[in-house]
């Protein structure tokens, strides 16, 4: 049996990115990805148990890179409101993409049948909430926000960012928002959040 390597795993992931981008999730197959990676289906399955798991890894890897850039901007911002607006705009831009929406739908569908839904939350939205909670807790300690449960604060802000956009997109009831629409939605979200949680 051949030894697994990180290099081979990354080769398969890179191939999956290309195949999903060119053909879309639904019409892509593990065979397509294996051929693109110069590997056998058995090799692909030895690294990833299913096409769903591969797709999740591809999107969450992109989300992780996106999240790092978003939080770097947040921490570097001189203004709490400005930093939260930048974070919100980046967040909405990413979760409104067709691939991110496809993964969210897949995770919901698989939620009761496998661990994919839980893994998606723990490695995606859950990470955002935890990191945002830590940041908001720090802001509260500096006197910029009221002292409340930081996780609830993070959950509320995330929900405000997504209000009127995410649910419609998940159910196919809305088009991808224009940048100006995202900016306006996020500005309102931050204003509402700070009106409630802002320090007196």
N, CA, C and O of each residue as an XYZ file, in Angstrom:
800
protein
N       0.845     -1.204      0.000
C       0.000      0.000      0.000
C       0.883      1.257      0.000
O       1.818      1.375      0.792
N       0.564      2.188     -0.904
C       1.370      3.395     -1.001
C       1.108      4.324      0.177
O      -0.011      4.423      0.679
N       2.160      4.993      0.600
C       2.061      5.902      1.730
C       1.381      7.203      1.294
O       1.682      7.754      0.235
N       0.460      7.678      2.135
C      -0.190      8.947      1.854
C       0.791     10.087      2.072
O       1.636     10.030      2.965
N       0.674     11.117      1.253
C       1.540     12.279      1.418
C       0.699     13.555      1.329
O      -0.346     13.572      0.679
N       1.157     14.605      1.975
C       0.469     15.888      1.918
C       0.517     16.445      0.495
O      -0.419     17.104      0.043
N       1.624     16.170     -0.204
C       1.761     16.652     -1.579
C       0.681     16.046     -2.481
O       0.074     16.747     -3.291
N       0.449     14.737     -2.333
C      -0.568     14.074     -3.149
C      -1.961     14.582     -2.790
O      -2.798     14.794     -3.668
N      -2.200     14.774     -1.509
C      -3.494     15.301     -1.070
C      -3.751     16.664     -1.704
O      -4.854     16.931     -2.181
N      -2.722     17.536     -1.711
C      -2.880     18.861     -2.285
C      -3.083     18.791     -3.794
O      -3.831     19.588     -4.360
N      -2.418     17.841     -4.443
C      -2.602     17.656     -5.889
C      -4.057     17.308     -6.201
O      -4.636     17.824     -7.157
N      -4.634     16.441     -5.399
C      -6.040     16.055     -5.580
C      -6.954     17.249     -5.318
O      -7.913     17.471     -6.057
N      -6.663     18.013     -4.272
C      -7.463     19.198     -3.969
C      -7.394     20.223     -5.097
O      -8.413     20.791     -5.488
N      -6.201     20.455     -5.613
C      -6.027     21.410     -6.713
C      -6.797     20.951     -7.953
O      -7.405     21.758     -8.656
N      -6.762     19.644     -8.206
C      -7.517     19.095     -9.336
C      -9.009     19.285     -9.127
O      -9.737     19.635    -10.056
N      -9.457     19.051     -7.903
C     -10.881     19.217     -7.584
C     -11.312     20.668     -7.791
O     -12.396     20.919     -8.317
N     -10.479     21.621     -7.384
C     -10.795     23.037     -7.586
C     -11.045     23.329     -9.054
O     -12.018     23.993     -9.410
N     -10.147     22.821     -9.914
C     -10.257     23.061    -11.348
C     -11.519     22.417    -11.918
O     -12.254     23.041    -12.684
N     -11.760     21.174    -11.539
C     -12.913     20.451    -12.078
C     -14.223     21.088    -11.613
O     -15.138     21.281    -12.414
N     -14.316     21.412    -10.328
C     -15.536     22.040     -9.824
C     -15.762     23.399    -10.480
O     -16.897     23.762    -10.791
N     -14.688     24.143    -10.688
C     -14.808     25.459    -11.303
C     -15.267     25.347    -12.759
O     -16.087     26.142    -13.217
N     -14.740     24.370    -13.475
C     -15.058     24.217    -14.890
C     -16.436     23.585    -15.121
O     -17.154     23.984    -16.038
N     -16.802     22.611    -14.301
C     -18.007     21.829    -14.569
C     -19.127     22.021    -13.556
O     -20.266     21.621    -13.798
N     -18.803     22.634    -12.419
C     -19.798     22.760    -11.362
C     -19.837     21.502    -10.522
O     -19.390     20.436    -10.945
N     -20.378     21.645     -9.324
C     -20.387     20.511     -8.395
C     -21.223     19.346     -8.895
O     -20.768     18.202     -8.880
N     -22.448     19.628     -9.342
C     -23.388     18.564     -9.692
C     -22.887     17.685    -10.833
O     -23.060     16.467    -10.791
N     -22.273     18.277    -11.845
C     -21.879     17.512    -13.028
C     -20.450     16.978    -12.954
O     -19.996     16.306    -13.880
N     -19.746     17.265    -11.879
C     -18.394     16.729    -11.701
C     -18.464     15.353    -11.051
O     -19.420     15.041    -10.341
N     -17.461     14.545    -11.294
C     -17.411     13.217    -10.678
C     -16.030     12.984    -10.081
O     -15.070     13.676    -10.420
N     -15.943     12.010     -9.197
C     -14.644     11.649     -8.615
C     -13.713     11.146     -9.712
O     -12.501     11.352     -9.651
N     -14.287     10.488    -10.715
C     -13.467     10.018    -11.840
C     -12.843     11.191    -12.584
O     -11.672     11.138    -12.960
N     -13.623     12.252    -12.797
C     -13.095     13.459    -13.446
C     -11.915     14.030    -12.651
O     -10.880     14.390    -13.211
N     -12.102     14.102    -11.341
C     -11.067     14.671    -10.461
C      -9.830     13.788    -10.453
O      -8.706     14.287    -10.498
N     -10.035     12.478    -10.395
C      -8.906     11.545    -10.406
C      -8.102     11.685    -11.689
O      -6.871     11.719    -11.657
N      -8.800     11.768    -12.819
C      -8.108     11.900    -14.104
C      -7.316     13.202    -14.164
O      -6.187     13.232    -14.654
N      -7.919     14.276    -13.660
C      -7.254     15.582    -13.669
C      -6.020     15.580    -12.765
O      -5.041     16.278    -13.030
N      -6.082     14.792    -11.704
C      -4.963     14.724    -10.755
C      -3.916     13.686    -11.156
O      -2.865     13.587    -10.523
N      -4.202     12.914    -12.203
C      -3.280     11.852    -12.601
C      -3.235     10.744    -11.573
O      -2.180     10.169    -11.307
N      -4.404     10.444    -10.989
C      -4.481      9.427     -9.943
C      -5.656      8.496    -10.239
O      -6.447      8.754    -11.146
N      -5.759      7.442     -9.488
C      -6.894      6.534     -9.623
C      -8.012      6.974     -8.688
O      -7.780      7.735     -7.748
N      -9.235      6.489     -8.949
C     -10.346      6.785     -8.050
C     -10.051      6.254     -6.652
O     -10.397      6.887     -5.655
N      -9.417      5.100     -6.585
C      -9.096      4.499     -5.289
C      -8.171      5.412     -4.492
O      -8.317      5.554     -3.278
N      -7.216      6.033     -5.191
C      -6.292      6.950     -4.515
C      -7.046      8.161     -3.977
O      -6.816      8.588     -2.845
N      -7.952      8.719     -4.794
C      -8.734      9.873     -4.349
C      -9.547      9.510     -3.106
O      -9.593     10.267     -2.137
N     -10.185      8.341     -3.153
C     -11.002      7.909     -2.018
C     -10.168      7.594     -0.775
O     -10.686      7.621      0.342
N      -8.898      7.299     -0.961
C      -8.060      7.040      0.209
C      -7.750      8.325      0.971
O      -7.382      8.288      2.146
N      -7.904      9.476      0.283
C      -7.684     10.773      0.925
C      -9.000     11.441      1.323
O      -9.072     12.117      2.349
N     -10.028     11.251      0.514
C     -11.326     11.886      0.753
C     -12.427     10.840      0.573
O     -12.481     10.183     -0.466
N     -13.297     10.677      1.555
C     -14.269      9.589      1.507
C     -15.378      9.750      0.467
O     -16.048      8.773      0.134
N     -15.587     10.973     -0.058
C     -16.679     11.193     -0.999
C     -16.456     12.481     -1.781
O     -15.610     13.303     -1.426
N     -17.227     12.642     -2.848
C     -17.184     13.892     -3.606
C     -17.628     15.047     -2.719
O     -17.082     16.147     -2.808
N     -18.620     14.800     -1.860
C     -19.111     15.841     -0.956
C     -17.998     16.336     -0.038
O     -17.849     17.539      0.176
N     -17.215     15.395      0.504
C     -16.116     15.767      1.405
C     -15.055     16.570      0.662
O     -14.476     17.508      1.211
N     -14.805     16.195     -0.586
C     -13.834     16.932     -1.399
C     -14.316     18.356     -1.656
O     -13.554     19.315     -1.529
N     -15.574     18.477     -2.013
C     -16.135     19.801     -2.289
C     -16.070     20.681     -1.050
O     -15.720     21.858     -1.134
N     -16.411     20.106      0.105
C     -16.357     20.857      1.338
C     -14.933     21.337      1.622
O     -14.729     22.479      2.033
N     -13.964     20.473      1.404
C     -12.576     20.844      1.660
C     -12.131     21.983      0.754
O     -11.434     22.899      1.191
N     -12.535     21.922     -0.509
C     -12.175     22.968     -1.471
C     -12.734     24.318     -1.037
O     -12.014     25.317     -1.019
N     -14.030     24.348     -0.685
C     -14.663     25.619     -0.334
C     -14.174     26.132      1.017
O     -13.941     27.330      1.175
N     -14.016     25.236      1.991
C     -13.567     25.686      3.309
C     -12.120     26.156      3.273
O     -11.740     27.045      4.036
N     -11.314     25.576      2.403
C      -9.935     26.043      2.256
C      -9.933     27.475      1.733
O      -9.166     28.315      2.203
N     -10.800     27.747      0.752
C     -10.922     29.116      0.233
C     -11.472     30.040      1.313
O     -11.037     31.184      1.446
N     -12.435     29.532      2.085
C     -13.015     30.336      3.153
C     -12.008     30.675      4.236
O     -12.041     31.769      4.801
N     -11.117     29.744      4.527
C     -10.101     29.996      5.546
C      -9.180     31.131      5.122
O      -8.870     32.022      5.913
N      -8.745     31.092      3.865
C      -7.879     32.161      3.358
C      -8.622     33.492      3.376
O      -8.051     34.526      3.722
N      -9.892     33.457      3.002
C     -10.715     34.658      3.001
C     -10.875     35.196      4.420
O     -10.795     36.404      4.648
N     -11.100     34.291      5.369
C     -11.272     34.694      6.762
C     -10.032     35.325      7.353
O     -10.118     36.293      8.108
N      -8.874     34.777      7.009
C      -7.626     35.339      7.523
C      -7.461     36.787      7.063
O      -7.082     37.656      7.849
N      -7.747     37.037      5.784
C      -7.632     38.402      5.253
C      -8.646     39.324      5.917
O      -8.339     40.474      6.231
N      -9.861     38.809      6.129
C     -10.914     39.622      6.742
C     -10.559     40.038      8.160
O     -10.730     41.201      8.525
N     -10.066     39.101      8.963
C      -9.745     39.415     10.349
C      -8.479     40.257     10.460
O      -8.327     41.028     11.408
N      -7.587     40.118      9.515
C      -6.400     40.980      9.512
C      -6.832     42.429      9.331
O      -6.314     43.324      9.999
N      -7.774     42.659      8.432
C      -8.293     44.015      8.215
C      -9.026     44.520      9.449
O      -8.896     45.685      9.824
N      -9.798     43.635     10.077
C     -10.556     44.027     11.264
C      -9.625     44.474     12.381
O      -9.829     45.531     12.978
N      -8.619     43.684     12.661
C      -7.684     43.990     13.745
C      -6.885     45.253     13.452
O      -6.564     46.016     14.363
N      -6.565     45.471     12.175
C      -5.734     46.627     11.800
C      -6.529     47.927     11.739
O      -5.935     49.004     11.684
N      -7.849     47.849     11.747
C      -8.667     49.044     11.596
C      -8.574     49.937     12.828
O      -8.529     49.454     13.959
N      -8.547     51.243     12.591
C      -8.490     52.212     13.688
C      -9.851     52.436     14.336
O      -9.938     52.903     15.471
N     -10.907     52.101     13.609
C     -12.275     52.334     14.086
C     -13.011     51.010     14.207
O     -12.964     50.188     13.292
N     -13.697     50.795     15.339
C     -14.473     49.585     15.533
C     -15.549     49.455     14.455
O     -15.699     48.393     13.852
N     -16.288     50.524     14.217
C     -17.358     50.483     13.225
C     -16.819     50.190     11.834
O     -17.380     49.375     11.101
N     -15.726     50.859     11.471
C     -15.150     50.654     10.142
C     -14.641     49.217      9.996
O     -14.838     48.589      8.955
N     -13.999     48.710     11.022
C     -13.492     47.343     10.968
C     -14.606     46.328     10.824
O     -14.481     45.372     10.060
N     -15.698     46.525     11.553
C     -16.836     45.609     11.459
C     -17.493     45.694     10.092
O     -17.945     44.682      9.555
N     -17.550     46.897      9.524
C     -18.127     47.037      8.178
C     -17.275     46.294      7.147
O     -17.807     45.615      6.268
N     -15.978     46.423      7.255
C     -15.099     45.720      6.299
C     -15.255     44.205      6.426
O     -15.335     43.487      5.430
N     -15.295     43.739      7.672
C     -15.481     42.306      7.899
C     -16.804     41.840      7.306
O     -16.862     40.812      6.630
N     -17.859     42.593      7.559
C     -19.175     42.216      7.062
C     -19.246     42.169      5.548
O     -19.843     41.254      4.982
N     -18.647     43.142      4.893
C     -18.675     43.174      3.429
C     -17.912     41.983      2.844
O     -18.356     41.370      1.872
N     -16.776     41.666      3.436
C     -16.015     40.504      2.966
C     -16.803     39.214      3.205
O     -16.834     38.325      2.355
N     -17.431     39.129      4.363
C     -18.214     37.940      4.707
C     -19.354     37.733      3.712
O     -19.535     36.633      3.192
N     -20.116     38.781      3.451
C     -21.229     38.662      2.518
C     -20.756     38.344      1.108
O     -21.390     37.563      0.398
N     -19.650     38.944      0.704
C     -19.121     38.679     -0.641
C     -18.788     37.207     -0.811
O     -19.035     36.627     -1.868
N     -18.220     36.597      0.238
C     -17.822     35.194      0.133
C     -19.019     34.256      0.205
O     -19.153     33.366     -0.635
N     -19.893     34.439      1.192
C     -20.991     33.481      1.363
C     -22.065     33.629      0.296
O     -22.949     32.777      0.198
N     -22.011     34.691     -0.508
C     -22.987     34.874     -1.581
C     -22.541     34.230     -2.890
O     -23.296     34.229     -3.862
N     -21.330     33.683     -2.930
C     -20.847     33.060     -4.163
C     -21.602     31.753     -4.410
O     -22.032     31.104     -3.457
N     -21.765     31.364     -5.662
C     -22.465     30.105     -5.970
C     -21.862     28.886     -5.274
O     -22.600     28.021     -4.804
N     -20.532     28.805     -5.200
C     -19.898     27.644     -4.568
C     -20.190     27.587     -3.076
O     -20.506     26.525     -2.539
N     -20.083     28.727     -2.411
C     -20.349     28.750     -0.966
C     -21.805     28.400     -0.677
O     -22.095     27.698      0.291
N     -22.713     28.883     -1.506
C     -24.125     28.560     -1.331
C     -24.391     27.083     -1.592
O     -25.175     26.451     -0.884
N     -23.732     26.536     -2.617
C     -23.897     25.109     -2.922
C     -23.433     24.250     -1.748
O     -24.064     23.246     -1.417
N     -22.336     24.647     -1.128
C     -21.827     23.885      0.021
C     -22.781     23.998      1.203
O     -23.035     23.010      1.893
N     -23.308     25.188      1.440
C     -24.256     25.363      2.548
C     -25.500     24.496      2.337
O     -25.985     23.861      3.274
N     -26.007     24.474      1.113
C     -27.178     23.629      0.817
C     -26.843     22.159      1.028
O     -27.635     21.407      1.597
N     -25.668     21.759      0.568
C     -25.239     20.367      0.719
C     -25.118     19.997      2.189
O     -25.552     18.921      2.600
N     -24.528     20.887      2.981
C     -24.340     20.620      4.410
C     -25.681     20.494      5.112
O     -25.834     19.651      5.995
N     -26.658     21.318      4.736
C     -27.996     21.238      5.328
C     -28.645     19.906      4.967
O     -29.237     19.240      5.817
N     -28.526     19.528      3.703
C     -29.133     18.278      3.238
C     -28.521     17.055      3.924
O     -29.215     16.089      4.240
N     -27.200     17.121      4.147
C     -26.490     15.989      4.732
C     -26.493     16.016      6.254
O     -26.007     15.086      6.897
N     -27.044     17.089      6.833
C     -26.956     17.290      8.270
C     -27.415     16.122      9.116
O     -26.788     15.810     10.129
N     -28.498     15.468      8.721
C     -29.036     14.371      9.523
C     -28.556     13.001      9.049
O     -28.823     11.988      9.694
N     -27.848     12.975      7.921
C     -27.425     11.687      7.360
C     -25.954     11.389      7.587
O     -25.533     10.235      7.500
N     -25.173     12.412      7.874
C     -23.732     12.213      8.056
C     -23.198     13.314      8.955
O     -23.952     14.150      9.451
N     -21.888     13.303      9.156
C     -21.252     14.332      9.983
C     -20.862     15.557      9.162
O     -20.291     16.507      9.696
N     -21.170     15.537      7.857
C     -20.720     16.627      6.992
C     -21.297     17.974      7.425
O     -20.597     18.987      7.403
N     -22.578     17.986      7.819
C     -23.187     19.244      8.237
C     -22.510     19.832      9.454
O     -22.214     21.026      9.495
N     -22.262     18.987     10.452
C     -21.589     19.463     11.668
C     -20.167     19.929     11.372
O     -19.705     20.939     11.902
N     -19.484     19.171     10.515
C     -18.107     19.552     10.180
C     -18.084     20.877      9.435
O     -17.205     21.708      9.658
N     -19.059     21.070      8.544
C     -19.154     22.339      7.822
C     -19.325     23.496      8.801
O     -18.654     24.521      8.680
N     -20.226     23.330      9.773
C     -20.447     24.417     10.727
C     -19.201     24.658     11.577
O     -18.776     25.800     11.755
N     -18.618     23.578     12.100
C     -17.469     23.710     12.999
C     -16.275     24.365     12.316
O     -15.529     25.113     12.947
N     -16.095     24.087     11.031
C     -14.924     24.608     10.316
C     -15.220     25.864      9.512
O     -14.304     26.512      9.006
N     -16.501     26.209      9.393
C     -16.880     27.391      8.627
C     -17.503     28.457      9.503
O     -16.782     29.236     10.125
N     -18.853     28.513      9.569
C     -19.512     29.537     10.390
C     -19.067     29.531     11.842
O     -18.960     30.589     12.462
N     -18.806     28.342     12.397
C     -18.386     28.258     13.798
C     -17.072     28.967     14.060
O     -16.897     29.601     15.100
N     -16.151     28.861     13.117
C     -14.855     29.545     13.264
C     -15.058     31.058     13.239
O     -14.467     31.784     14.039
N     -15.897     31.528     12.316
C     -16.185     32.964     12.239
C     -16.757     33.467     13.561
O     -16.326     34.501     14.071
N     -17.717     32.745     14.110
C     -18.359     33.164     15.354
C     -17.351     33.194     16.505
O     -17.331     34.147     17.283
N     -16.526     32.172     16.616
C     -15.542     32.115     17.708
C     -14.531     33.260     17.606
O     -14.222     33.910     18.604
N     -14.024     33.499     16.408
C     -13.024     34.562     16.245
C     -13.645     35.937     16.452
O     -13.037     36.824     17.051
N     -14.858     36.099     15.953
C     -15.542     37.379     16.136
C     -15.877     37.600     17.603
O     -15.779     38.723     18.097
N     -16.271     36.543     18.303
C     -16.573     36.652     19.734
C     -15.348     37.103     20.508
O     -15.450     37.946     21.400
N     -14.192     36.547     20.176
C     -12.952     36.925     20.862
C     -12.629     38.399     20.607
O     -12.198     39.116     21.510
N     -12.845     38.841     19.365
C     -12.567     40.241     19.028
C     -13.526     41.172     19.772
O     -13.101     42.181     20.335
N     -14.819     40.836     19.775
C     -15.809     41.682     20.447
C     -15.600     41.702     21.954
O     -15.834     42.723     22.601
N     -15.164     40.587     22.512
C     -14.859     40.543     23.941
C     -13.714     41.505     24.255
O     -13.743     42.213     25.261
N     -12.708     41.521     23.383
C     -11.597     42.452     23.573
C     -12.056     43.891     23.479
O     -11.607     44.746     24.243
N     -12.973     44.165     22.522
C     -13.489     45.529     22.376
C     -14.282     45.943     23.614
O     -14.227     47.099     24.033
N     -15.016     45.001     24.196
C     -15.785     45.295     25.407
C     -14.849     45.578     26.571
O     -15.109     46.472     27.378
N     -13.773     44.829     26.661
C     -12.796     45.056     27.738
C     -12.136     46.430     27.628
O     -11.701     46.999     28.630
N     -12.064     46.958     26.403
C     -11.494     48.294     26.195
C     -12.532     49.386     26.418
O     -12.216     50.572     26.317
N     -13.774     48.994     26.722
C     -14.817     49.982     26.970
C     -15.529     50.453     25.714
O     -16.280     51.426     25.761
N     -15.303     49.771     24.577
C     -15.934     50.184     23.329
C     -17.325     49.589     23.155
O     -18.133     50.103     22.382
N     -17.604     48.505     23.873
C     -18.901     47.838     23.802
C     -19.378     47.501     25.204
O     -18.582     47.461     26.143
N     -20.679     47.259     25.349
C     -21.207     46.778     26.616
C     -20.664     45.393     26.905
O     -20.340     44.644     25.984
N     -20.564     45.050     28.177
C     -20.129     43.717     28.557
C     -21.304     42.760     28.504
O     -22.136     42.730     29.411
N     -21.366     41.983     27.442
C     -22.395     40.973     27.246
C     -21.702     39.672     26.876
O     -20.483     39.640     26.708
N     -22.473     38.601     26.748
C     -21.917     37.325     26.310
C     -21.343     37.509     24.905
O     -22.104     37.754     23.969
N     -20.023     37.398     24.729
C     -19.418     37.696     23.426
C     -19.868     36.766     22.307
O     -19.920     37.169     21.145
N     -20.199     35.505     22.657
C     -20.659     34.603     21.596
C     -22.022     35.047     21.070
O     -22.267     35.026     19.864
N     -22.910     35.450     21.985
C     -24.207     35.940     21.528
C     -24.038     37.202     20.700
O     -24.726     37.391     19.697
N     -23.131     38.057     21.115
C     -22.875     39.274     20.343
C     -22.431     38.923     18.931
O     -22.899     39.513     17.957
N     -21.523     37.957     18.827
C     -21.022     37.533     17.512
C     -22.130     36.912     16.669
O     -22.233     37.187     15.473
N     -22.960     36.074     17.293
C     -24.076     35.453     16.576
C     -25.046     36.521     16.066
O     -25.521     36.450     14.933
N     -25.330     37.505     16.911
C     -26.244     38.569     16.508
C     -25.679     39.373     15.342
O     -26.397     39.676     14.390
N     -24.401     39.717     15.413
C     -23.799     40.512     14.342
C     -23.778     39.729     13.030
O     -24.078     40.283     11.972
N     -23.434     38.470     13.092
C     -23.432     37.628     11.891
C     -24.833     37.581     11.278
O     -24.990     37.705     10.063
N     -25.846     37.404     12.123
C     -27.226     37.361     11.626
C     -27.630     38.695     10.999
O     -28.329     38.720      9.987
N     -27.195     39.793     11.593
C     -27.502     41.108     11.033
C     -26.822     41.300      9.678
O     -27.425     41.845      8.754
N     -25.574     40.856      9.557
C     -24.876     40.936      8.272
C     -25.682     40.240      7.176
O     -25.815     40.752      6.065
N     -26.214     39.069      7.510
C     -26.829     38.199      6.510
C     -28.316     38.468      6.285
O     -28.907     37.944      5.341
N     -28.914     39.274      7.140
C     -30.368     39.507      7.085
C     -30.811     40.019      5.713
O     -30.245     40.970      5.175
N     -31.832     39.367      5.165
C     -32.396     39.807      3.898
C     -31.643     39.351      2.674
O     -32.076     39.613      1.553
N     -30.512     38.668      2.861
C     -29.706     38.230      1.721
C     -29.487     36.722      1.725
O     -29.851     36.034      0.771
N     -28.895     36.216      2.789
C     -28.455     34.817      2.794
C     -29.593     33.828      2.633
O     -29.504     32.918      1.809
N     -30.655     33.986      3.399
C     -31.757     33.030      3.318
C     -32.387     33.035      1.931
O     -32.698     31.975      1.386
N     -32.573     34.205      1.365
C     -33.128     34.291      0.009
C     -32.231     33.556     -0.990
O     -32.720     32.831     -1.856
N     -30.926     33.748     -0.862
C     -29.984     33.103     -1.786
C     -29.990     31.588     -1.594
O     -29.930     30.842     -2.572
N     -30.061     31.127     -0.345
C     -30.065     29.685     -0.085
C     -31.264     29.002     -0.737
O     -31.159     27.877     -1.226
N     -32.392     29.684     -0.739
C     -33.603     29.108     -1.302
C     -33.829     29.498     -2.761
O     -34.890     29.237     -3.329
N     -32.821     30.123     -3.356
C     -32.927     30.478     -4.770
C     -33.930     31.564     -5.066
O     -34.451     31.649     -6.178
N     -34.209     32.411     -4.062
C     -35.232     33.437     -4.221
C     -34.648     34.821     -4.489
O     -35.388     35.803     -4.553
N     -33.341     34.907     -4.644
C     -32.733     36.210     -4.886
C     -31.469     36.079     -5.702
O     -30.851     35.015     -5.734
N     -31.080     37.159     -6.363
C     -29.858     37.162     -7.167
C     -28.686     37.580     -6.287
O     -28.877     38.138     -5.206
N     -27.481     37.309     -6.753
C     -26.293     37.701     -5.993
C     -26.297     39.216     -5.817
O     -26.409     39.943     -6.804
N     -26.176     39.711     -4.580
C     -26.252     41.152     -4.345
C     -25.102     41.911     -4.985
O     -23.968     41.435     -5.030
N     -25.414     43.092     -5.474
C     -24.383     43.981     -6.013
C     -23.537     44.511     -4.856
O     -24.008     44.577     -3.721
N     -22.281     44.891     -5.144
C     -21.427     45.437     -4.074
C     -22.078     46.576     -3.296
O     -21.940     46.653     -2.075
N     -22.785     47.456     -3.995
C     -23.427     48.591     -3.314
C     -24.515     48.110     -2.360
O     -24.716     48.692     -1.294
N     -25.217     47.043     -2.748
C     -26.260     46.491     -1.878
C     -25.646     45.860     -0.644
O     -26.166     46.022      0.460
N     -24.540     45.138     -0.818
C     -23.853     44.546      0.336
C     -23.364     45.628      1.276
O     -23.484     45.503      2.494
N     -22.818     46.678      0.716
C     -22.304     47.785      1.530
C     -23.417     48.401      2.370
O     -23.235     48.673      3.557
N     -24.573     48.618      1.742
C     -25.696     49.225      2.458
C     -26.223     48.291      3.550
O     -26.524     48.737      4.658
N     -26.334     47.000      3.238
C     -26.828     46.032      4.226
C     -25.901     45.952      5.434
O     -26.352     45.924      6.579
N     -24.604     45.915      5.160
C     -23.621     45.799      6.233
C     -23.594     47.076      7.071
O     -23.488     47.009      8.296
N     -23.686     48.224      6.430
C     -23.692     49.496      7.172
C     -24.871     49.538      8.140
O     -24.723     49.956      9.288
N     -26.046     49.103      7.672
C     -27.223     49.068      8.552
C     -27.004     48.076      9.699
O     -27.358     48.352     10.845
N     -26.418     46.924      9.376
C     -26.180     45.895     10.394
C     -25.274     46.425     11.496
O     -25.562     46.249     12.680
N     -24.189     47.070     11.112
C     -23.244     47.595     12.097
C     -23.888     48.712     12.913
O     -23.663     48.813     14.119
N     -24.685     49.545     12.256
C     -25.368     50.632     12.968
C     -26.317     50.063     14.023
O     -26.322     50.526     15.164
N     -27.116     49.066     13.652
C     -28.050     48.441     14.600
C     -27.284     47.780     15.747
O     -27.653     47.919     16.913
N     -26.217     47.063     15.402
C     -25.414     46.371     16.413
C     -24.841     47.349     17.423
O     -24.918     47.117     18.630
N     -24.267     48.440     16.937
C     -23.626     49.400     17.838
C     -24.646     50.212     18.631
O     -24.358     50.648     19.745
N     -25.824     50.416     18.072
C     -26.864     51.121     18.827
C     -27.270     50.305     20.056
O     -27.588     50.864     21.105
N     -27.256     48.984     19.914
C     -27.656     48.135     21.035
C     -26.474     47.802     21.957
O     -26.575     47.913     23.179
N     -25.356     47.395     21.350
C     -24.235     46.906     22.151
C     -23.168     47.969     22.439
O     -22.249     47.729     23.221
N     -23.291     49.142     21.806
C     -22.290     50.169     22.033
C     -22.254     50.626     23.481
O     -23.275     50.651     24.169
N     -21.065     50.986     23.926
C     -20.909     51.457     25.304
C     -21.709     52.751     25.499
O     -21.741     53.617     24.624
N     -22.340     52.860     26.646
C     -23.151     54.044     26.951
C     -22.273     55.264     27.073
O     -22.771     56.360     27.327
